[in-house]
Amino acid sequence: MTIRTLVVDDDYRVAAIHAASIDRVPGFAAVGQAHTAAAARARVEELRPDLLLLDIYLPDEDGLSLLRDLRSAGTPPGCIVITASRDLGTVRSAIRLGAAYYLVKPFGFEQLREQLTAYRSWCERAAGSGEVDQATVDSLYSILRGAAPRPDPLPPTMRKVLDTLRRAGEPLGAEALATALGISRPTAQRHLSELHRRGFLSLELEYGSAGRPTHRYAVAAER
C-alpha cells in the first residue's frame, strides 16, 4: 500500500523539503507540490492523491477553506495540516473538517515520520468493510492520536478467523474457513469453538439427510 501524497505549501523550499521527507517514509510517495489553493485544486483533480500535507497560509486562500471545498465536492483525500498557526480556533476547524492531524511548524523529520506512519497504520486497519467490535473501534481512534491501542484480546489466527467470518456475511463451517485461511480443518475448528465459547460467534446446526449435523458459525449479533 503506497499512500500518494500531495504537498501544499506556499514556500517552494519548504514544500520541496517536505516532499523529500515523505519519500523517505516507507509506504509513502510524494506525487506533486502546489503553492496556491488554485494550483492545489488542479493538482488534486489531476493526480487524485490519497493524502494532502496542507499548509493553512496560502497566498490566494486559506488551507481550511480549500479543505472545506474539497470535502463538499465529493470524496476528498485525507489531510494532515502543517502550519505555523497556533490559534485554537484554527485547530478546532481543522478537526471539524476531518484533518487527521495538525503539525505546528517548525517540526522535524521524526515528527512527520511518526505521524505519517500512524496515518498509514490507520489506513491499513480501516481498509475493508463489514462490522467491527469495540476493540477495533478503540484501536482506530487511538492510532491517529498516537496512543498505544489496547492489546487485541484474540491471538492472530483467531482474529483472522473472526474477521473472515465477518467479511463472509454468512455462516461458515470449519472446512470453508480452513480453505480460506490456508490452515488445517482441526485448527479452524479449534478456533471456532473457542470464539463460540467466548461469545464472539453463534452456532447453527445444519441437518442433512443422514449423519451428524454440520456446524456453521456466524458473528454474534452483539459483537
C-alpha positions as CSV (number, residue, x, y, z in Angstrom):
1,M,0.0,0.0,0.0
2,T,1.6,3.3,-1.1
3,I,-0.1,6.5,0.0
4,R,0.3,9.1,-2.7
5,T,0.8,12.5,-1.1
6,L,0.4,16.0,-2.4
7,V,2.3,18.7,-0.6
8,V,0.5,22.1,-0.5
9,D,2.7,24.9,0.9
10,D,3.3,28.5,-0.4
11,D,7.0,28.2,0.3
12,Y,8.7,26.4,-2.6
13,R,11.8,25.5,-0.5
14,V,9.7,24.1,2.4
15,A,7.4,22.2,0.1
16,A,10.5,20.5,-1.6
17,I,11.8,19.6,1.9
18,H,8.5,18.0,2.9
19,A,8.2,16.2,-0.4
20,A,11.7,14.7,0.1
21,S,10.9,13.7,3.6
22,I,7.7,12.0,2.5
23,D,9.7,9.9,0.1
24,R,11.9,8.7,2.9
25,V,8.9,7.2,4.8
26,P,8.1,3.6,3.8
27,G,4.7,3.3,2.2
28,F,4.5,7.0,1.0
29,A,5.3,8.7,-2.2
30,A,5.2,12.5,-2.9
31,V,3.4,12.8,-6.2
32,G,3.5,16.6,-6.5
33,Q,3.6,20.0,-5.0
34,A,1.3,23.0,-5.1
35,H,1.9,26.5,-3.8
36,T,-1.5,28.1,-4.1
37,A,-5.1,26.9,-3.4
38,A,-5.9,27.2,-7.1
39,A,-2.9,25.1,-8.0
40,A,-3.8,22.6,-5.3
41,R,-7.3,22.1,-6.7
42,A,-5.9,21.5,-10.1
43,R,-3.4,19.0,-8.8
44,V,-6.0,17.2,-6.7
45,E,-8.2,16.9,-9.8
46,E,-5.2,15.7,-11.9
47,L,-3.4,13.4,-9.5
48,R,-6.1,12.1,-7.2
49,P,-3.8,11.9,-4.2
50,D,-4.6,9.8,-1.2
51,L,-3.3,12.4,1.3
52,L,-2.7,16.2,1.4
53,L,0.1,17.7,3.5
54,L,-1.7,21.0,3.7
55,D,-0.5,24.5,4.9
56,I,-3.0,26.9,6.2
57,Y,-1.4,30.1,4.9
58,L,-1.7,30.2,1.1
59,P,-1.5,33.4,-0.9
60,D,-4.9,33.2,-2.6
61,E,-7.0,31.3,0.0
62,D,-6.5,29.7,3.4
63,G,-6.0,26.0,3.5
64,L,-9.0,25.2,5.6
65,S,-11.3,26.9,3.0
66,L,-9.7,24.7,0.4
67,L,-10.2,21.6,2.5
68,R,-13.9,22.6,3.1
69,D,-14.4,22.9,-0.7
70,L,-12.7,19.6,-1.4
71,R,-15.0,17.9,1.1
72,S,-18.1,19.4,-0.3
73,A,-17.2,18.5,-3.9
74,G,-17.0,14.7,-3.2
75,T,-14.7,12.2,-1.6
76,P,-11.6,14.3,-0.5
77,P,-8.1,13.0,0.1
78,G,-7.0,12.6,3.6
79,C,-5.3,15.6,5.2
80,I,-2.6,16.4,7.7
81,V,-2.4,20.1,8.4
82,I,1.0,21.7,8.6
83,T,1.1,25.3,9.7
84,A,2.7,27.9,11.9
85,S,-0.8,28.8,13.3
86,R,-1.2,28.1,16.9
87,D,-4.7,29.5,17.1
88,L,-7.1,27.2,18.9
89,G,-10.0,28.1,16.7
90,T,-8.0,27.1,13.7
91,V,-7.2,23.7,15.3
92,R,-10.9,23.2,16.1
93,S,-11.8,24.0,12.5
94,A,-9.2,21.6,11.1
95,I,-10.6,18.8,13.3
96,R,-14.1,19.5,12.3
97,L,-13.1,19.3,8.6
98,G,-11.6,15.9,9.1
99,A,-7.9,16.6,9.3
100,A,-6.2,13.5,10.6
101,Y,-3.5,15.6,12.5
102,Y,-2.2,19.1,13.0
103,L,1.5,19.7,12.9
104,V,2.8,23.0,14.1
105,K,5.8,24.5,12.3
106,P,8.6,24.2,12.7
107,F,8.8,20.4,13.0
108,G,11.5,17.9,12.3
109,F,11.5,14.8,10.1
110,E,10.9,12.4,13.0
111,Q,7.7,14.2,14.0
112,L,6.5,14.0,10.4
113,R,7.6,10.4,10.0
114,E,5.8,9.4,13.2
115,Q,2.5,10.9,12.1
116,L,2.7,9.6,8.5
117,T,3.4,6.1,10.0
118,A,0.4,6.4,12.2
119,Y,-1.7,7.5,9.3
120,R,-0.6,4.5,7.2
121,S,-1.4,2.2,10.1
122,W,-4.9,3.7,10.4
123,C,-5.5,3.2,6.7
124,E,-4.4,-0.4,6.8
125,R,-6.7,-1.1,9.8
126,A,-9.6,0.8,8.4
127,A,-9.5,-0.9,5.0
128,G,-12.3,-3.2,4.0
129,S,-15.9,-3.3,5.1
130,G,-18.2,-5.0,7.5
131,E,-18.8,-4.8,11.2
132,V,-16.2,-4.2,13.9
133,D,-16.0,-4.8,17.6
134,Q,-15.3,-2.2,20.2
135,A,-11.6,-3.1,20.5
136,T,-11.2,-2.4,16.7
137,V,-13.0,0.9,17.0
138,D,-10.8,2.0,20.0
139,S,-7.7,0.9,18.1
140,L,-8.7,3.0,15.0
141,Y,-9.2,6.1,17.2
142,S,-6.1,5.6,19.2
143,I,-3.8,5.1,16.2
144,L,-4.1,8.7,14.9
145,R,-3.9,10.1,18.4
146,G,-0.6,8.5,18.9
147,A,-1.8,6.4,21.8
148,A,-1.0,2.8,22.2
149,P,-4.0,0.8,21.1
150,R,-5.4,-1.7,23.6
151,P,-4.0,-5.1,23.0
152,D,-6.1,-7.4,20.8
153,P,-7.7,-9.9,23.2
154,L,-7.6,-12.5,20.4
155,P,-4.5,-14.4,19.1
156,P,-3.6,-13.5,15.5
157,T,-5.1,-16.7,13.9
158,M,-8.2,-16.4,15.9
159,R,-8.6,-12.8,14.9
160,K,-8.2,-13.8,11.2
161,V,-11.0,-16.4,11.7
162,L,-13.3,-13.8,13.2
163,D,-12.5,-11.3,10.5
164,T,-13.0,-13.8,7.7
165,L,-16.5,-14.7,9.2
166,R,-17.4,-11.0,9.4
167,R,-16.4,-10.4,5.8
168,A,-18.3,-13.5,4.6
169,G,-21.6,-12.2,5.8
170,E,-23.0,-15.8,6.1
171,P,-22.4,-18.7,8.4
172,L,-19.4,-20.9,7.5
173,G,-18.1,-24.2,8.7
174,A,-14.6,-25.3,9.7
175,E,-13.8,-26.7,6.2
176,A,-14.6,-23.5,4.4
177,L,-12.6,-21.4,6.9
178,A,-9.6,-23.7,6.7
179,T,-9.6,-23.4,2.9
180,A,-10.0,-19.6,3.0
181,L,-7.2,-19.1,5.6
182,G,-4.8,-21.9,4.4
183,I,-4.9,-23.7,7.8
184,S,-5.9,-27.2,8.8
185,R,-9.5,-28.1,9.5
186,P,-8.8,-29.1,13.1
187,T,-7.1,-25.7,13.7
188,A,-10.0,-23.9,12.2
189,Q,-12.5,-25.9,14.3
190,R,-10.5,-25.3,17.5
191,H,-10.5,-21.5,16.9
192,L,-14.2,-21.6,16.0
193,S,-15.1,-23.5,19.2
194,E,-13.1,-21.1,21.4
195,L,-14.7,-18.0,19.7
196,H,-18.1,-19.5,20.3
197,R,-17.2,-20.2,23.9
198,R,-16.1,-16.6,24.4
199,G,-19.4,-15.3,22.9
200,F,-17.9,-13.9,19.6
201,L,-19.8,-16.4,17.4
202,S,-23.2,-18.0,17.3
203,L,-23.5,-21.7,16.2
204,E,-26.0,-23.0,13.7
205,L,-26.6,-26.7,13.1
206,E,-27.4,-27.7,9.5
207,Y,-29.0,-31.1,9.3
208,G,-28.7,-33.3,6.2
209,S,-30.4,-36.4,5.2
210,A,-28.2,-38.6,7.3
211,G,-25.2,-38.4,9.7
212,R,-24.2,-35.7,12.1
213,P,-25.3,-32.1,11.6
214,T,-22.9,-29.6,10.1
215,H,-21.7,-26.9,12.5
216,R,-21.7,-23.5,10.9
217,Y,-20.7,-20.3,12.7
218,A,-21.6,-16.6,12.3
219,V,-20.5,-13.5,14.1
220,A,-22.7,-13.0,17.2
221,A,-25.1,-10.0,16.9
222,E,-23.7,-8.2,20.0
223,R,-20.2,-8.3,18.7
